[in-house]
Each structure stands twice: as structure tokens, then as C-alpha cells.
Amino acid sequence: MTTQELSPGLIVQNLPAARRLIDYKLIAFDMDSTLINIECVDEIADAAGRKAEVAAITEAAMRGEITDYKASLRARVALLKGVTVQHMEEVYTRRLQLNPGAAELVAACKKAGLKVLLVSGGFTFFTDRIRERLGIDFARSNVLEVETGPNCGTLTGRMVDQPWGDICDGAEKRRTLLEVATLMGISMEQTIAMGDGANDLPMMGVAGMSVAYHAKPAVREQAKVAINEGGLDRLLEVLVA
């Protein structure tokens, strides 16, 4: 395997000499700790006084130490029971920020004609807003169940099944990328997948170009591009417009 550090904190492995952004047609992003600066489930758990407990599970899952992502997410969501929608609103307005270069990279991709996909193990409360904020074309993530009775506006500690399945885990991220590419008549060689955790590896493994952003060690090792310093738009140092 040929590994090269193009510039400090930007590692590439086995890439062709000629690389143009316009040669790609679809890019898929993870959200938490990739497009945005936080793990939303950890910040929601802060309201229940369980951030440390939830964050420890999240870290283990992202490092690949927990192999059953669905079980780990259900366990974390169960600890969110009783947290209010208002607290989630505060997480969005006070704690969530786009990571450096996120808006610039998405804008460059759209200008070059790529469709943009957001596939997240996080929650629609946040992904729907990020989708609108960045002008993303498609999004898939999980739905938190909210009480409608006496405790209206609080989380039940469960998620809601959706037409495509129950939880957006690594396998679902991969399936979604394949499905969108197929529906649009795009070959996998024309796709890019970008993430930071172990649950991103399945989609990164089928994409024409895989990009690790400030990622866990196992993800950095397997990605064709690893951005270890700086913003997401450093991908544009690899793929010229």
C-alpha cells in the first residue's frame, strides 16, 4: 500500500494521480463529529445527568469495541428517557456547530454537480436541520420517540421504526449509499463516503473514495484519505475542482 502525506495532517493511500471533483457524482457524510462538532446523543444525555455514562458507550462504539451498534444505541437512548424536546433545542442552538470547512466542502461538491447524502446514526431532530442548513439532497437517520400524553414533550427512551427499517447503523449507511447510487445510475467508483467512526466503515468500504475526518484509528487506517488536521474542506487539496 502506497501511503503519502500530501501536507501536514493530510494522508492519502493508493489514489490515482489524476483526481478531479467533477469525476464524482455522489458524496455521503456522517453527521456527528464529522459534519458537526458534537455527538448529539452525549449532549442530550447531559440533561439527564448521564453524559459520562452515555459518552463512554459512544466512544467504545465509534472505536469499534462494541460490535452491536444497534444494541449500543438502544442502551444510550434508554438513558435519555424524560429529557425534554426543549433541551434538545438548546443542544442545537448552544452546543452544535458545523465543523470547520463543512459548509465550504458541501458548497464545492454541489457546484461540481455532486449530489449530497447525509447518513447518520444520530437523530432526525438534528439531521433535518443540518440538511436544510447546508442544502443537502438526501438524509437518513433515527427518530426519537416523544411522549404525547401527560408527559408531552419528553423522550420515552425509545426510537420509532421507519419504512426502511429500525436503526440507521453501519449496515444501513452502506445500504443507503448503494441504493441512492443505484437509483441515480451512479457507479460506486463515482461515490465518496466521509466519516469518523467504526459505523462509517461499511459505507466507506464500498465507496470509490473513503475519507476519514479526525477519525478513530481503525477508520484512519482503512480510509484512502485521512484528514487528521484542519477542516473538512482539506479534501479539496486532494480533489481539485
N, C-alpha and C positions, 0 to 999 in steps of 0.2 A: 504494500500500500504506500503510495506516494503522499507524504504529508508536507505541507508548506505553510509557513507563517507569512502571509502577504504583507502584514504590518502588525504592530504590537496588538495582541488580543484578537487577531483575526486569522483563524486556522482553516485551511482547505485541504481536502483529501480526494485524490483521484478525479479531478474535474477536467473537462476538455479545455483546450487552450482558448478556443473561441466561445465566449459566453455573452449572450445578449438577453436583456429582459424581455424583449419582444418575441423571443423564441418560445416563451412560456405563455400559457393561456389561463391558468388557474393557480391561485395561491391559497393555502389553508393555514389559518393561525389558531393556536391555542390562545386562551384569554389570560387566565390568572398567572401572574409572574412572567408572562410573555408580552401580550399587548398592554397589560396594566401592571401596576407596581405591587399589588397585594394578592393574597389568597383570600377570596371573599368569605369562604366558609370559616376561616380562622377569625376574621374580623367580626362576623356576625356572632360567633361564639363568645366574643368578648363581653357582649351584653348579658350573657348567662353566667359570666364568671368562669368560663370553661375554655378560654382561649389556649392556655398552655396544653391542656389535655387534647384538644382538637388539633392544634398545630403539630403536636408530636405525631399524631396519626397521619396528618397530611404530609409531613416531611418523610415519614417512612414509606408512604405510598408513592411519592414522587421519586424517591431514590430506588424504587423497585423492590424494597424489602418486604412490602405487603403485596402479594401476588393477586389477591382477590380485591380488585378496585371497588367493585360494586358493594361488597360487604363493608369495606372501609368507609365508603361514602355514606352508606346507610347508618353506620355507627356514629359518624360525625353529625349527620343531620338529626339523629335521635337526640343528640345533646343540645340541639337548638330549640327544642320544644319550649314554647312560652315566650320566645323572643318576638318582639313586635315588628310589624312592617315599617313602623316609623324608625326603628333602629337601623333597619336595612337602608332606609332613605339616608340616614346620617352617615352610614358607611360609604354610600355612593358620593354624597356631597362633600364630606370632610376628609375621607381617607383615600378614596380611589383616585388615582391619577394615571393618565396614559404614560407608558414608558417612553423614554427619550427615543425620538425617531419613528415612533409608531405612526403618527399621522402622515409624516413625510414619506414613509415607505408605502403605506396604503395608497396615498395620492399618486406616487410614481407608478405603482402597479396598475392603477386604474387608467392613468394617462397612456400607459403602454398597451392597454387593451385587455389586461388580465381581469377575470372575474375573481372576486374575493370571498372566501368562505371562512366563517368563524365556527369552530367546533370545540366545545368546552365541557369539561366535567363540572363546571360551575352552574350557575342558575340564570334562568331567563330574566329575572328581575334586573340583572346587570347586563347580560349579553344583548338584550333587546335595545338597551340604551347605547351600548358601545356600537352596535350595528348601525343605529341611526346617526350617532355622532360622527362616525368615520365613513359613512356611506357604503357599508359592507353589503354585498349582494345576498348572501345566504348565511343563516346561523342555525346551529343546533346545540341545545344544552338541556339542563334538567329543570323541572318545575317543582318548587317548594309548595307543599300543601298549606293553605291558610284556613284557620278556623272561621266559620260563618255564623256560629251560634252565639252563646253568651260571651265567649272569649274572642269575638270577631276581631280580626286584625292581628292575631298572633299565630305563630307557626305551630303546626301539630307535631313536628318531629318526623314527618314522612314526606315522600315525594309522590308526585302524580304520574301515573303511566301515560304515555303519549302514543299516537298512532304508530310510530316507528318502533316503539319498544319502551323499556322501563328506565334505563340509565344510560347516559352518554359516557361510556368508558372507552378504553383504548380500542377495543374491537369495533365499537360503534363509530368512533372517529375514522378509523380505516374504512369501514363500510360506507360512510357518508362521502368521504373523498372519492372513493371508487364510483359510487352511484352518481354523484354530481358530474364527474368527468365523463362517465358513460352517456348520461342524458344530454350532455353538451357536445358529444362527439370529440372529446379531447383525449389524446393518448396520455398515459401516465408519464411518459418522458417529458410532457409539456406541463407537468404539475410541480409545485413547490409546497413543502409542508414545514412549518416552523413551530417549535415548542421547546419546553424546558424539562419536562418530567417523563417518568417511565411510561405513563399512559399515552404519551405522544409518539412513542416508538413505533407502534403498529402502522400509523398513517405515514410516518416519516420513512418507514421501510418500503412502502410501495410508491412513494413519490419520486419523480425524476431527480429532484434536488431536495435534500433534507438539511434543515438549518437548526442548529441548537443555539438558543439565546440564553446566556448566563445560566447554563443548564447544569443538571446533576451529572456527575462523572460518567455514568453509563451512557447518557444521552450524547454528551460531547464526543465520546469515543466512537459512536456509531454514525454520527452525522457527517455529511460531506462538507458542510461549512459549520464552524463553531465561532460564534461571536461571544468572546469572553470579556471584552471591554467595550464600552461605548454603547451607542443606541442601535435599535433595530435597522435603521437606515444604512448601517455599515454593509448590509447585504448589497447595496448599490455599488460598493467597491469591487464586488465580485461579478455582479451582473450589470454591465453597462447599459444605459438606456438606448 
